[in-house]
Amino acid sequence: MNLRLVQQSHRQRCSRLNLIPKIVPQAFKSVEYIEGNGEPGSIKKVTFGAESQFNYMKQKVEALDKENFVYIYSVIEGDAFMNKLEKNHL
């Protein structure tokens, strides 16, 4: 029973991800989880559309609070910000 709920929830997330490129195809070519399925620690790849000057970016989900509508992520890779961001290692 719990597995069924998890599968439905995952399907709902995937359908929402697929909806974004359909609504604004000039801005987004695809949005997909390449690791995980939306929980903290998941990695999402956003591929920008043909009209964008950028190709892609990857985001890591840091925190998710559905009750308070909080979604916190970090940009971990991509050409959209690489000329602007500086990466520091401790």
ABEGO torsion letter per residue (X at the ends): XAAAAAAAAAAAAAAAAAAAAAABAAABABBBBABEAGBBGBBBBBBBBAABABABBBBBBABBBAAAGBBBBBBABEAAAAAABBBBBX
